[in-house]
Amino acid sequence: MYKLLMVEDDAHICELVSLYTDKAKLELITAADGEAGLAAYYDEEPDLVLLDIMLPERSGWELCREMRKDNPLLPILMLTGRGEADDIVRGLDIGADDYVVKPFDPNELMARIHALLRRAHPFSPGSLLSSGRLQVDMQNRELTAAGEKLLFPPRELELLAFFMQCSGQTLTREQLLDAVWGRDFDGDPRTVDVHVKRIRRRLDTVESGVQLVTVRQAGYRLEEII
């Protein structure tokens, strides 16, 4: 289970994010001011940090600088109401990996969190993903359905694994491209549609217990079949 630290003084936002992180089986630690957030960072050693900017005691800017100096590889996501271009550029310049403006879509936030975790911890040893009757061993790149081993091309396996990480969440083509193909991908976004069709065809031949649903004008979502 990955450990997330959220430094945010709005209790309602913390509760909202907690609902989604619990569903995704992520541990969420919260701190309501900058000083408490920095102390929690050193005590808990989180795998990812969510930072508000306007905080009591110490600002998110200060925390971002100090955390980035301490750990150059730590995924940091700014989650703030300051959406001006200058603020976004400043946040990225001082070390944030991503920047989400309030109000936000919780599903989009979770997709961004999963993408950052996946980049920071790609296929860590022993990492297993399960959804329906599917199980993916990310270390050995093995996929099974109800115990039956399936052969998937690498890109389709990575895409399916990301859907499994975000099971139940609607993901846009852009989010899928960013997470699986990378931010530098400059090809046709419709390549996602092609890969989704191929995955569907493969899953139709086995008892997967899941289905890839098209969400009109939004993207795709992996759902477990009850």
C-alpha positions as CSV (number, residue, x, y, z in Angstrom):
1,M,0.0,0.0,0.0
2,Y,1.4,3.4,-1.0
3,K,1.4,6.1,1.6
4,L,0.2,9.6,0.7
5,L,0.6,12.8,2.6
6,M,-1.9,15.6,2.1
7,V,-1.2,19.0,3.5
8,E,-4.5,20.9,3.4
9,D,-6.3,23.1,5.9
10,D,-9.8,22.4,4.4
11,A,-11.2,19.4,6.3
12,H,-14.0,18.9,3.7
13,I,-11.4,18.5,0.9
14,C,-9.4,16.1,3.1
15,E,-12.5,14.0,3.7
16,L,-13.4,13.9,0.0
17,V,-9.9,12.8,-1.1
18,S,-9.9,10.3,1.8
19,L,-13.0,8.6,0.4
20,Y,-11.3,8.1,-3.0
21,T,-7.9,7.0,-1.6
22,D,-9.6,4.5,0.6
23,K,-11.4,3.0,-2.4
24,A,-8.1,2.8,-4.2
25,K,-6.4,1.2,-1.2
26,L,-4.0,4.0,-0.7
27,E,-3.1,5.2,2.8
28,L,-3.8,8.9,3.3
29,I,-2.1,11.0,6.1
30,T,-3.3,14.6,6.5
31,A,-1.9,17.7,8.1
32,A,-3.7,21.0,8.5
33,D,-0.8,23.4,8.4
34,G,2.7,23.8,7.0
35,E,4.7,23.0,10.1
36,A,2.6,19.8,10.8
37,G,2.9,18.9,7.2
38,L,6.7,19.1,7.2
39,A,6.9,17.1,10.4
40,A,4.6,14.4,9.0
41,Y,6.8,14.3,5.8
42,Y,9.9,13.5,7.8
43,D,8.1,11.1,10.2
44,E,6.1,9.2,7.7
45,E,8.3,9.2,4.6
46,P,5.3,9.3,2.2
47,D,5.4,7.9,-1.4
48,L,3.6,11.0,-2.7
49,V,2.7,14.5,-1.4
50,L,-0.4,16.6,-2.1
51,L,0.3,20.2,-1.3
52,D,-2.0,23.2,-0.9
53,I,-0.3,26.6,-1.3
54,M,-2.1,28.9,1.1
55,L,-1.4,27.1,4.4
56,P,-1.1,28.4,8.0
57,E,2.4,28.5,9.5
58,R,4.4,27.7,6.3
59,S,3.3,27.9,2.7
60,G,3.1,25.1,0.1
61,W,5.8,26.9,-1.8
62,E,8.2,26.5,1.1
63,L,7.3,22.9,1.7
64,C,7.7,22.0,-1.9
65,R,11.2,23.5,-2.0
66,E,12.3,21.7,1.2
67,M,10.8,18.3,0.2
68,R,12.3,18.5,-3.2
69,K,15.7,19.3,-1.8
70,D,15.4,16.4,0.6
71,N,14.1,13.9,-2.0
72,P,14.6,14.8,-5.7
73,L,12.5,11.8,-6.8
74,L,9.5,12.4,-4.5
75,P,6.2,12.8,-6.5
76,I,4.7,16.2,-5.5
77,L,1.2,17.3,-6.7
78,M,0.1,20.9,-6.0
79,L,-3.7,21.0,-5.2
80,T,-4.7,24.6,-4.8
81,G,-7.3,27.2,-5.6
82,R,-4.6,29.4,-7.2
83,G,-5.0,28.7,-10.9
84,E,-3.3,31.7,-12.5
85,A,-0.7,30.7,-15.1
86,D,2.1,32.4,-13.1
87,D,1.3,30.3,-10.1
88,I,1.2,27.1,-12.1
89,V,4.6,27.9,-13.7
90,R,6.1,28.8,-10.3
91,G,4.8,25.5,-8.8
92,L,6.4,23.5,-11.5
93,D,9.6,25.5,-11.5
94,I,10.2,24.9,-7.8
95,G,9.8,21.2,-8.1
96,A,6.1,20.1,-8.3
97,D,5.4,17.3,-10.7
98,D,1.8,18.2,-11.4
99,Y,-0.6,21.0,-10.5
100,V,-4.4,20.6,-10.0
101,V,-6.7,23.6,-9.5
102,K,-9.7,23.6,-7.1
103,P,-12.5,22.8,-7.6
104,F,-11.4,19.5,-9.1
105,D,-12.8,16.2,-10.3
106,P,-11.9,13.5,-7.8
107,N,-11.6,10.9,-10.5
108,E,-9.1,13.1,-12.5
109,L,-7.2,13.7,-9.3
110,M,-6.9,10.0,-8.6
111,A,-5.8,9.3,-12.2
112,R,-3.0,11.9,-11.8
113,I,-2.0,10.4,-8.4
114,H,-1.8,6.9,-10.0
115,A,0.2,8.2,-12.9
116,L,2.7,9.9,-10.6
117,L,3.0,6.8,-8.4
118,R,3.5,4.6,-11.5
119,R,6.3,6.8,-12.8
120,A,8.0,6.9,-9.4
121,H,7.6,3.2,-8.7
122,P,7.3,1.4,-12.1
123,F,6.5,-2.2,-11.6
124,S,8.0,-2.5,-8.1
125,P,9.0,-6.0,-7.0
126,G,6.1,-8.1,-5.7
127,S,3.5,-5.6,-6.9
128,L,0.2,-7.4,-7.8
129,L,-2.9,-5.9,-9.2
130,S,-6.3,-7.7,-9.0
131,S,-9.7,-6.8,-10.5
132,G,-12.5,-9.2,-11.1
133,R,-10.8,-12.6,-11.9
134,L,-7.8,-10.8,-13.4
135,Q,-4.4,-10.6,-11.6
136,V,-1.3,-8.9,-13.0
137,D,2.2,-9.6,-11.6
138,M,3.9,-6.3,-12.6
139,Q,7.4,-7.6,-11.7
140,N,7.2,-10.6,-14.1
141,R,4.8,-9.0,-16.5
142,E,2.3,-11.9,-16.2
143,L,-1.4,-11.7,-16.5
144,T,-3.9,-14.4,-15.4
145,A,-7.6,-14.7,-15.6
146,A,-9.2,-17.2,-13.2
147,G,-5.8,-18.8,-12.9
148,E,-5.3,-19.1,-16.7
149,K,-2.2,-17.4,-18.0
150,L,-2.8,-14.8,-20.8
151,L,-0.4,-13.5,-23.4
152,F,-0.7,-9.7,-23.8
153,P,1.6,-7.4,-25.8
154,P,3.6,-5.1,-23.5
155,R,1.6,-1.9,-24.3
156,E,-1.7,-3.5,-23.9
157,L,-0.6,-5.1,-20.6
158,E,0.5,-1.7,-19.3
159,L,-2.8,-0.1,-20.3
160,L,-4.8,-2.8,-18.7
161,A,-2.7,-2.6,-15.6
162,F,-3.4,1.1,-15.4
163,F,-7.1,0.5,-15.8
164,M,-6.9,-2.0,-12.9
165,Q,-5.1,0.5,-10.7
166,C,-7.9,3.0,-11.4
167,S,-10.7,0.5,-11.4
168,G,-14.1,2.2,-11.3
169,Q,-12.8,5.6,-12.4
170,T,-13.5,7.2,-15.8
171,L,-10.2,7.9,-17.5
172,T,-9.8,10.3,-20.5
173,R,-7.6,9.5,-23.5
174,E,-5.2,12.2,-22.4
175,Q,-4.9,10.7,-18.9
176,L,-4.3,7.2,-20.4
177,L,-1.7,8.6,-22.9
178,D,0.1,10.5,-20.1
179,A,0.2,7.5,-17.8
180,V,1.1,4.7,-20.3
181,W,2.7,6.4,-23.4
182,G,4.3,9.3,-21.5
183,R,3.9,13.1,-21.7
184,D,6.2,13.3,-24.7
185,F,3.9,11.2,-26.9
186,D,3.0,13.2,-30.0
187,G,1.1,10.5,-32.0
188,D,-2.7,10.2,-32.6
189,P,-4.7,10.1,-29.3
190,R,-7.0,7.6,-31.0
191,T,-4.3,5.0,-30.5
192,V,-5.9,4.5,-27.1
193,D,-9.1,3.4,-28.8
194,V,-7.3,0.9,-30.9
195,H,-5.6,-0.6,-27.9
196,V,-8.8,-0.7,-25.9
197,K,-10.6,-2.6,-28.7
198,R,-7.7,-5.2,-28.7
199,I,-7.9,-5.6,-24.9
200,R,-11.7,-6.1,-25.1
201,R,-11.3,-8.8,-27.8
202,R,-8.7,-10.6,-25.6
203,L,-10.9,-10.4,-22.5
204,D,-13.9,-11.6,-24.3
205,T,-12.2,-15.0,-24.7
206,V,-11.7,-15.6,-21.0
207,E,-13.6,-15.4,-17.7
208,S,-12.1,-12.0,-16.7
209,G,-14.8,-10.7,-14.4
210,V,-14.3,-7.2,-15.8
211,Q,-15.4,-5.1,-18.7
212,L,-14.0,-2.0,-20.3
213,V,-16.9,0.5,-20.6
214,T,-17.0,3.5,-23.0
215,V,-18.1,6.6,-21.2
216,R,-19.5,8.9,-23.9
217,Q,-17.6,12.1,-24.5
218,A,-15.4,11.3,-21.5
219,G,-13.2,8.2,-22.0
220,Y,-13.2,4.6,-20.6
221,R,-13.7,2.9,-17.3
222,L,-12.9,-0.6,-16.0
223,E,-15.8,-2.2,-14.2
224,E,-16.1,-5.5,-12.3
225,I,-18.9,-7.7,-13.5
226,I,-21.0,-8.8,-10.6
